[in-house]
Amino acid sequence: MSTDSALDGSPPEGSTERTERVDRLIQMGLNRDQALAVVLGRRDLNDYLQRLAAMAKKSKLERQYGLAPSVAMQVALGQADLNEALLRNRRSAHLAENRSRTVLDAGETVLVFAVHGQGWQTGRVRGASPYEVELETTEGEVMTLHKCEVKFAFESAFDRDFRRMLRTDAEIYAAPRGPVLRPQERLRISDRRWFDWLDDETTVRLTTLEGEVLEGLVAWIARYEVALKMKGDVEVVVLRHALASVDASP
C-alpha cells in the first residue's frame, strides 16, 4: 500500500538513516530538494558540491574585484580567465571616464597647437562647436580653426621641453599630407589596442600626417583624442584624425 511519503519521493516514515543523511546534506549547504535527490540516487553529490564551491568563489570574486555576477560565475566555473575579465573591467572604466575628454574645451590654460600647414598657434580655447574651435591667441587675436586642422596640443609651459623632444620623419615632412576629412579614410586603431598599450605601459611612437614624430606612454584615451606622456612629464594630446602611423615598442 502506497504512502504519502512514497508518492512525493521523500524517505519513508521511520527511515532514520535516510533522514539523517538528508539532514547532513542540508548542513553542507544543499536545500531539502537537492538533498533528497542525492539520497534517492537521482543526482550526484559532487555536482552539487562543485556548484556550491563555484557559488562561494563567485561571491568572493564579486566582493574582491567588483566583477559582474555573470562574469564572476564564468570565472568561478573556469569558463573565463580572471586576468582577461579584470582587463576588460579596467578598459571599460577608463573609456567611460575619458570618452568625452578633449583638449579643445574652453579654459584659461595657455596651449600650443600644431596645425596643418606645419604651423603653430598659442592661446586659450574660448569656445568650440562640433566642427570648429575658437582660439584667442597670446597676441589677442581671436581665430577660428576647423578641428581637422589641429594635429596636437600641449601646455605652453612645456613648449621648450616639447620642441627639444620633437622629431620628424624626413620623408613625410618633405611631402606632408593635408587633413583627412573622411572618417573612413583615417588611420584606424581600436580602443582595445590603445588600452593594451596604456595598461602594459608600452612606449608608442606616433607619426602625424605632416611627419612630426612623438614618443611616450599612452596617458588616456578619448573618442577623438589620445594623450601621450613624454619624458619630463610633458603631456601632449594628439587628435586621432591627424595620425599617419603608430608603432609600439616590443
Phi and psi in degrees as a GROMACS rama.xvg file:
@    title "Ramachandran Plot"
@    xaxis  label "Phi"
@    yaxis  label "Psi"
@TYPE xy
-76.9119  149.008  SER-2
-115.021  167.284  THR-3
-63.0193  -37.4312  ASP-4
-65.908  -33.3301  SER-5
-69.8047  -35.4313  ALA-6
-69.6058  -38.4251  LEU-7
-88.6391  1.16665  ASP-8
85.4705  1.69078  GLY-9
-83.4049  161.615  SER-10
-60.1173  144.267  PRO-11
-61.6873  153.504  PRO-12
-55.1974  136.876  GLU-13
87.9252  -2.96987  GLY-14
-83.7187  80.6326  SER-15
-61.0555  -42.2524  THR-16
-61.5806  -45.1627  GLU-17
-66.6536  -40.5703  ARG-18
-61.2836  -42.1319  THR-19
-64.8951  -39.2239  GLU-20
-62.9345  -42.4768  ARG-21
-60.6612  -45.2068  VAL-22
-62.0394  -41.7547  ASP-23
-63.2468  -40.5913  ARG-24
-66.6731  -36.5351  LEU-25
-64.5521  -38.4938  ILE-26
-64.7773  -27.1961  GLN-27
-77.2896  -11.1326  MET-28
121.34  -5.88584  GLY-29
-78.017  150.931  LEU-30
-83.2615  175.566  ASN-31
-63.1194  -41.8995  ARG-32
-63.4987  -40.7557  ASP-33
-65.9871  -42.7858  GLN-34
-61.5705  -42.3538  ALA-35
-63.2708  -40.4079  LEU-36
-62.6902  -37.352  ALA-37
-70.3724  -46.6215  VAL-38
-61.6948  -36.9594  VAL-39
-85.0679  2.47835  LEU-40
78.5823  14.4012  GLY-41
-85.4376  -24.057  ARG-42
-136.068  154.354  ARG-43
-87.9934  133.63  ASP-44
-59.0035  -39.007  LEU-45
-60.1027  -33.2753  ASN-46
-60.2846  -46.2929  ASP-47
-69.0343  -39.3739  TYR-48
-65.2611  -39.5093  LEU-49
-64.2703  -38.4093  GLN-50
-66.2419  -42.1547  ARG-51
-62.624  -41.1711  LEU-52
-64.4613  -39.8947  ALA-53
-65.6751  -39.493  ALA-54
-64.362  -40.9542  MET-55
-64.3941  -42.6633  ALA-56
-66.2441  -39.1414  LYS-57
-58.1675  -47.2541  LYS-58
-61.8059  -40.3751  SER-59
-64.5368  -41.9273  LYS-60
-64.2865  -39.1933  LEU-61
-62.9106  -45.3666  GLU-62
-69.0314  -44.2317  ARG-63
-75.9924  -38.1836  GLN-64
-118.139  -5.54957  TYR-65
71.0215  26.0801  GLY-66
-71.64  148.978  LEU-67
-64.2568  147.801  ALA-68
-52.8383  -43.3687  PRO-69
-65.6799  -40.1198  SER-70
-69.1162  -42.0999  VAL-71
-60.3288  -39.4713  ALA-72
-67.5684  -39.6139  MET-73
-61.5115  -40.9741  GLN-74
-66.7849  -43.3553  VAL-75
-61.5884  -34.7406  ALA-76
-86.6086  -0.45747  LEU-77
78.8241  15.3902  GLY-78
-92.5906  -7.67698  GLN-79
-144.985  151.41  ALA-80
-88.209  131.391  ASP-81
-61.0795  -45.58  LEU-82
-61.655  -38.6901  ASN-83
-67.8503  -38.4989  GLU-84
-64.7545  -41.7132  ALA-85
-67.2652  -37.3083  LEU-86
-60.8753  -44.8663  LEU-87
-61.5874  -39.2773  ARG-88
-62.5576  -46.409  ASN-89
-63.0488  -41.9814  ARG-90
-63.7777  -46.8003  ARG-91
-61.0806  -42.2573  SER-92
-65.7168  -42.2396  ALA-93
-64.8584  -46.0688  HIS-94
-66.7978  -37.2652  LEU-95
-64.8033  -39.083  ALA-96
-72.5907  -33.3153  GLU-97
-111.2  2.60185  ASN-98
-52.7622  -45.0668  ARG-99
-98.2043  8.85993  SER-100
-66.2008  141.214  ARG-101
-155.61  144.448  THR-102
-77.3997  -7.53279  VAL-103
-94.9595  10.5336  LEU-104
-71.7492  146.712  ASP-105
-62.6235  142.765  ALA-106
-177.166  178.874  GLY-107
-97.2812  -6.59652  GLU-108
-70.799  131.218  THR-109
-79.7027  123.326  VAL-110
-118.203  152.983  LEU-111
-106.003  125.414  VAL-112
-110.447  128.796  PHE-113
-90.8356  124.604  ALA-114
-120.997  157.198  VAL-115
-59.4734  147.879  HIS-116
97.6278  7.9998  GLY-117
57.5012  38.1994  GLN-118
-108.049  171.56  GLY-119
-134.282  142.319  TRP-120
-135.494  137.469  GLN-121
-121.411  131.271  THR-122
170.858  -165.623  GLY-123
-112.409  140.3  ARG-124
-75.8378  125.684  VAL-125
-106.086  -14.8697  ARG-126
178.472  160.621  GLY-127
-150.378  144.685  ALA-128
-114.981  178.861  SER-129
-55.4807  -28.1115  PRO-130
-121.229  -12.2281  TYR-131
-131.2  158.453  GLU-132
-130.625  136.849  VAL-133
-100.604  123.431  GLU-134
-119.219  128.499  LEU-135
-98.0869  110.769  GLU-136
-74.2966  165.375  THR-137
-66.886  -15.6025  THR-138
-86.401  -1.20313  GLU-139
93.7321  -3.55311  GLY-140
-78.4835  139.936  GLU-141
-104.832  122.105  VAL-142
-129.755  155.629  MET-143
-113.746  127.644  THR-144
-115.775  138.724  LEU-145
-70.9487  137.662  HIS-146
-58.2685  -30.0938  LYS-147
-69.324  -15.5851  CYS-148
-75.5414  -22.9076  GLU-149
-82.7336  128.579  VAL-150
-98.0911  -48.805  LYS-151
-160.176  168.735  PHE-152
-151.232  154.482  ALA-153
-156.142  163.225  PHE-154
-67.0758  139.487  GLU-155
-63.1362  -23.5259  SER-156
-62.3414  -22.2265  ALA-157
-100.472  12.0633  PHE-158
-55.957  -50.9378  ASP-159
-63.5773  -46.7699  ARG-160
-62.9421  -40.5196  ASP-161
-63.902  -47.8037  PHE-162
-66.2715  -27.4359  ARG-163
-69.1554  -30.3464  ARG-164
-90.4673  -16.113  MET-165
-65.7695  131.295  LEU-166
-120.046  167.852  ARG-167
-134.004  150.168  THR-168
-90.2855  110.774  ASP-169
-57.8077  -40.8276  ALA-170
-66.7066  -46.0883  GLU-171
-70.5433  -39.9952  ILE-172
-61.463  -32.0127  TYR-173
-77.2804  -22.4377  ALA-174
-135.843  67.8149  ALA-175
-66.3917  150.107  PRO-176
-98.4423  145.42  ARG-177
-78.7908  177.924  GLY-178
-57.669  140.155  PRO-179
-94.2001  108.824  VAL-180
-83.6873  -27.6952  LEU-181
-87.528  115.992  ARG-182
-54.144  -36.242  PRO-183
-69.4984  -12.6788  GLN-184
-99.7988  -0.144844  GLU-185
-82.9897  161.217  ARG-186
-61.8789  128.698  LEU-187
-107.345  118.13  ARG-188
-134.056  126.212  ILE-189
-71.4055  154.677  SER-190
-59.0132  -35.4947  ASP-191
-60.8885  -42.6829  ARG-192
-67.7943  -43.6312  ARG-193
-57.7411  -43.8977  TRP-194
-69.9396  -34.2693  PHE-195
-58.2075  -41.933  ASP-196
-65.67  -41.4723  TRP-197
-62.9468  -48.4458  LEU-198
-66.8277  -35.5632  ASP-199
-87.242  -1.88772  ASP-200
53.8304  48.7407  GLU-201
-85.9574  133.17  THR-202
-72.5968  128.425  THR-203
-120.205  152.049  VAL-204
-120.766  116.9  ARG-205
-104.015  133.036  LEU-206
-118.708  127.439  THR-207
-84.8176  172.643  THR-208
-65.7081  -16.6364  LEU-209
-108.947  9.62155  GLU-210
96.9377  -1.28066  GLY-211
-68.1977  138.924  GLU-212
-118.721  121.795  VAL-213
-118.339  138.438  LEU-214
-132.826  135.948  GLU-215
171.934  -161.334  GLY-216
-104.179  142.648  LEU-217
-67.7657  124.889  VAL-218
-97.4656  -43.362  ALA-219
-158.465  159.94  TRP-220
-127.226  125.738  ILE-221
-120.033  -179.103  ALA-222
-64.0608  -41.9767  ARG-223
-115.623  -4.29912  TYR-224
-137.536  157.751  GLU-225
-135.655  133.979  VAL-226
-99.9043  138.702  ALA-227
-119.368  129.122  LEU-228
-95.0787  111.968  LYS-229
-95.3672  -177.476  MET-230
-60.6348  149.859  LYS-231
72.1476  20.2791  GLY-232
61.5327  25.3262  ASP-233
-78.0978  121.211  VAL-234
-107.535  126.326  GLU-235
-120.624  135.771  VAL-236
-104.079  121.072  VAL-237
-106.389  130.931  VAL-238
-75.3167  127.456  LEU-239
-58.7699  -33.0242  ARG-240
-68.4729  -12.4354  HIS-241
-92.8834  1.18347  ALA-242
-86.4397  135.45  LEU-243
-97.9627  -34.8798  ALA-244
-160.717  158.418  SER-245
-137.12  128.128  VAL-246
-123.628  138.582  ASP-247
-112.66  137.559  ALA-248
-72.7029  142.148  SER-249
